[in-house]
Amino acid sequence: MPRGGSPMTAFMPVTVRFCDNKTMLVSSVAGAAEALRHQWPDKTAPGYLEATRLVTLAVEGICCQRIAFDAFTRAAKQQNILVARPKSRAHDWLNAVASP
């Protein structure tokens, strides 16, 4: 468990497709940490480096998991390895309920 004693938070899953064409479903900061160790197009890109830094801090319990997970998905999107999935009707319903 992270230092704060809280378990890893689960997020809406995202799928990434690495350079070796393998895919991975990622729904937690721990999963993001694992995914960052796979084959990315550019591991020197600023977005990748920032995601790696924030995910590492989140795993250690120092950084907010949401911020780290968002940095991970942003880096994947920037490198065009985030697999777009069509939104389900349930997703639309949840968005409508969550909106003021």
Backbone as JSON, one array per atom type, in Angstrom:
{
  "sequence": "MPRGGSPMTAFMPVTVRFCDNKTMLVSSVAGAAEALRHQWPDKTAPGYLEATRLVTLAVEGICCQRIAFDAFTRAAKQQNILVARPKSRAHDWLNAVASP",
  "N": [[0.83, -1.17, 0.0], [0.38, 2.34, -0.58], [2.24, 4.91, 1.16], [0.41, 6.54, 2.57], [-1.48, 4.76, 3.4], [-3.79, 4.21, 2.04], [-5.53, 2.21, -0.36], [-4.68, 1.53, -3.83], [-6.32, 3.6, -6.12], [-8.99, 2.96, -8.37], [-9.53, 3.77, -11.76], [-11.44, 5.0, -14.61], [-11.05, 2.62, -17.05], [-8.4, 2.64, -19.48], [-7.12, 1.87, -22.7], [-3.97, 1.08, -23.99], [-1.79, 0.94, -26.8], [1.19, -0.45, -27.49], [4.5, 0.04, -29.0], [5.28, -2.48, -29.9], [2.94, -3.51, -30.71], [1.4, -4.72, -28.8], [-1.32, -4.67, -26.5], [-2.66, -3.03, -23.57], [-4.79, -2.89, -20.81], [-5.41, -0.3, -18.67], [-6.11, 0.74, -15.43], [-5.4, 1.81, -13.04], [-3.02, 3.51, -10.89], [-0.88, 1.87, -10.31], [-1.05, 0.11, -12.47], [-0.54, 1.94, -14.49], [2.11, 2.55, -13.91], [3.31, 0.12, -14.54], [2.67, 0.01, -17.28], [4.16, 2.16, -18.25], [6.66, 1.1, -18.35], [6.76, -0.39, -20.63], [7.09, -0.61, -24.29], [7.33, 2.48, -25.61], [6.81, 5.09, -28.04], [8.52, 7.37, -27.69], [10.52, 7.72, -25.15], [11.81, 9.88, -24.17], [10.3, 12.08, -24.36], [8.79, 15.07, -23.09], [6.15, 14.84, -21.92], [5.96, 12.09, -21.39], [8.07, 11.77, -19.55], [7.17, 13.41, -17.46], [4.81, 12.07, -16.76], [5.9, 9.65, -15.88], [7.34, 10.55, -13.64], [5.25, 11.61, -11.99], [3.56, 9.37, -11.68], [5.26, 7.61, -10.34], [5.6, 9.04, -7.95], [2.95, 8.98, -7.06], [2.55, 6.24, -6.63], [4.22, 5.96, -4.47], [2.76, 7.33, -2.64], [2.92, 10.07, -2.43], [2.0, 11.86, -4.31], [-1.1, 12.99, -5.72], [-3.27, 10.49, -6.89], [-5.11, 10.8, -9.01], [-4.12, 13.01, -10.47], [-1.69, 11.92, -11.34], [-2.61, 9.72, -12.88], [-4.04, 11.04, -14.85], [-1.93, 12.43, -16.08], [-0.57, 10.27, -17.14], [-2.47, 9.27, -19.04], [-2.62, 11.49, -20.69], [0.01, 11.6, -21.7], [0.06, 9.19, -23.12], [-1.87, 9.78, -25.05], [-0.6, 11.93, -26.36], [1.47, 10.58, -27.59], [0.15, 9.04, -29.34], [-0.71, 6.44, -28.64], [-2.86, 5.79, -27.21], [-5.75, 3.97, -27.2], [-8.69, 4.67, -28.74], [-11.95, 4.31, -27.55], [-15.34, 3.59, -28.22], [-17.86, 5.42, -26.52], [-20.03, 4.11, -24.09], [-23.61, 3.74, -23.6], [-24.11, 3.74, -20.9], [-21.97, 5.2, -19.93], [-22.57, 7.74, -20.96], [-24.91, 8.17, -19.51], [-23.92, 8.24, -16.87], [-22.32, 10.53, -17.05], [-24.31, 12.45, -17.46], [-25.7, 12.3, -15.05], [-23.74, 13.13, -13.29], [-23.31, 15.73, -14.01], [-24.02, 19.16, -13.22]],
  "CA": [[0.0, 0.0, 0.0], [1.14, 3.58, -0.52], [2.55, 5.38, 2.5], [-0.77, 7.09, 3.22], [-2.29, 3.67, 3.9], [-4.98, 3.96, 1.24], [-5.26, 1.34, -1.5], [-4.63, 2.18, -5.14], [-7.63, 3.96, -6.63], [-9.29, 2.51, -9.72], [-10.04, 4.81, -12.65], [-12.07, 4.5, -15.84], [-9.96, 1.96, -17.78], [-7.97, 3.08, -20.8], [-6.3, 0.88, -23.39], [-2.83, 1.61, -24.73], [-1.17, 0.0, -27.74], [2.61, -0.13, -27.5], [5.21, -0.06, -30.29], [5.33, -3.88, -30.32], [1.55, -3.79, -31.06], [0.69, -5.32, -27.67], [-2.2, -3.71, -25.82], [-2.79, -3.2, -22.13], [-5.88, -2.15, -20.18], [-4.85, 0.34, -17.48], [-7.17, 1.37, -14.65], [-4.88, 2.23, -11.74], [-1.68, 4.09, -10.94], [0.04, 0.74, -10.37], [-1.09, -0.33, -13.87], [0.15, 2.97, -15.29], [3.55, 2.37, -13.67], [3.71, -1.04, -15.34], [2.57, 0.38, -18.7], [5.25, 3.07, -18.59], [7.89, 0.3, -18.56], [6.67, -1.06, -21.94], [7.67, 0.09, -25.44], [6.69, 3.73, -26.02], [7.51, 5.69, -29.18], [9.57, 8.3, -27.29], [10.64, 7.78, -23.69], [12.47, 11.13, -23.78], [9.31, 13.16, -24.53], [8.45, 15.71, -21.81], [4.93, 14.28, -21.36], [6.28, 10.76, -20.85], [8.91, 11.95, -18.37], [6.32, 13.95, -16.41], [3.93, 10.99, -16.33], [6.71, 8.71, -15.1], [7.64, 11.19, -12.35], [4.04, 11.71, -11.18], [3.09, 8.02, -11.35], [6.16, 7.1, -9.3], [5.24, 9.74, -6.7], [1.63, 8.5, -6.63], [2.74, 4.89, -6.08], [4.85, 6.16, -3.16], [1.8, 8.0, -1.77], [3.3, 11.47, -2.29], [1.25, 12.64, -5.3], [-2.5, 12.6, -5.94], [-3.37, 9.46, -7.92], [-5.85, 11.33, -10.16], [-3.18, 13.83, -11.25], [-0.74, 11.01, -11.98], [-3.29, 8.93, -13.91], [-4.32, 11.98, -15.95], [-0.65, 12.67, -16.78], [-0.31, 9.05, -17.91], [-3.34, 9.21, -20.22], [-2.21, 12.6, -21.57], [1.25, 11.18, -22.38], [-0.31, 8.16, -24.1], [-2.56, 10.47, -26.13], [0.4, 12.7, -27.09], [2.28, 9.67, -28.4], [-0.78, 8.29, -30.21], [-0.82, 5.01, -28.31], [-4.12, 5.61, -26.49], [-6.74, 3.38, -28.09], [-10.0, 5.29, -28.54], [-13.06, 3.35, -27.46], [-16.63, 4.28, -28.26], [-18.49, 5.54, -25.21], [-21.26, 3.33, -23.93], [-24.77, 4.5, -23.12], [-23.95, 3.88, -19.46], [-21.03, 6.3, -19.73], [-23.34, 8.96, -21.2], [-25.83, 8.32, -18.4], [-23.15, 8.66, -15.71], [-21.95, 11.93, -17.26], [-25.51, 13.27, -17.28], [-26.01, 12.31, -13.61], [-22.68, 13.85, -12.59], [-23.33, 17.15, -14.41], [-24.98, 19.96, -12.42]],
  "C": [[0.88, 1.25, 0.0], [1.32, 4.02, 0.94], [1.34, 5.89, 3.26], [-1.7, 6.03, 3.76], [-3.53, 3.39, 3.09], [-4.63, 3.08, 0.05], [-5.22, 2.14, -2.8], [-6.06, 2.4, -5.64], [-7.79, 3.42, -8.05], [-9.91, 3.66, -10.51], [-10.74, 4.17, -13.83], [-10.95, 3.89, -16.69], [-9.68, 2.6, -19.14], [-7.11, 1.98, -21.39], [-5.18, 1.6, -24.13], [-2.27, 0.52, -25.62], [0.28, 0.43, -27.91], [3.23, -0.34, -28.88], [5.3, -1.5, -30.8], [3.94, -4.41, -30.65], [0.79, -4.53, -29.96], [-0.18, -4.24, -27.03], [-2.27, -4.04, -24.34], [-3.94, -2.32, -21.64], [-5.34, -1.62, -18.86], [-5.97, 1.05, -16.73], [-6.7, 1.81, -13.26], [-3.49, 2.85, -11.93], [-0.64, 2.97, -11.01], [0.1, 0.19, -11.8], [-0.37, 0.65, -14.78], [1.66, 2.83, -15.13], [4.08, 1.2, -14.5], [3.71, -0.68, -16.83], [3.71, 1.29, -19.14], [6.57, 2.33, -18.82], [7.89, -0.42, -19.91], [7.26, -0.18, -23.04], [6.83, 1.29, -25.87], [7.47, 4.31, -27.2], [8.69, 6.57, -28.77], [9.61, 8.45, -25.77], [11.41, 9.01, -23.22], [11.52, 12.32, -23.9], [8.94, 13.75, -23.16], [7.19, 15.13, -21.15], [5.15, 12.92, -20.73], [7.08, 10.89, -19.55], [8.09, 12.48, -17.19], [5.38, 12.87, -15.87], [4.7, 9.99, -15.46], [7.0, 9.27, -13.71], [6.4, 11.18, -11.44], [3.5, 10.34, -10.77], [3.96, 7.41, -10.25], [5.82, 7.73, -7.95], [3.9, 9.25, -6.16], [1.73, 7.1, -6.03], [3.35, 4.98, -4.68], [3.93, 6.87, -2.17], [2.07, 9.48, -1.58], [2.45, 12.38, -3.18], [-0.18, 12.11, -5.4], [-2.58, 11.6, -7.11], [-4.09, 9.96, -9.17], [-4.93, 12.15, -11.06], [-2.21, 12.94, -12.0], [-1.39, 10.23, -13.12], [-3.62, 9.81, -15.11], [-3.06, 12.28, -16.75], [-0.3, 11.47, -17.65], [-1.17, 9.02, -19.19], [-3.0, 10.33, -21.21], [-0.95, 12.22, -22.36], [0.94, 10.13, -23.45], [-1.0, 8.79, -25.31], [-1.57, 11.24, -27.0], [1.24, 11.81, -28.01], [1.43, 8.75, -29.28], [-0.81, 6.8, -29.92], [-2.08, 4.73, -27.47], [-5.16, 5.11, -27.49], [-8.09, 4.0, -27.77], [-11.07, 4.21, -28.54], [-14.36, 4.13, -27.54], [-17.23, 4.31, -26.86], [-19.79, 4.74, -25.19], [-22.39, 4.24, -23.49], [-24.67, 4.71, -21.62], [-23.01, 5.04, -19.14], [-21.75, 7.64, -19.92], [-24.29, 9.23, -20.03], [-25.09, 8.81, -17.15], [-22.71, 10.12, -15.84], [-23.14, 12.86, -17.01], [-25.85, 13.38, -15.79], [-25.0, 13.17, -12.86], [-22.68, 15.34, -12.91], [-24.36, 17.91, -13.58], [-26.2, 20.38, -13.22]]
}
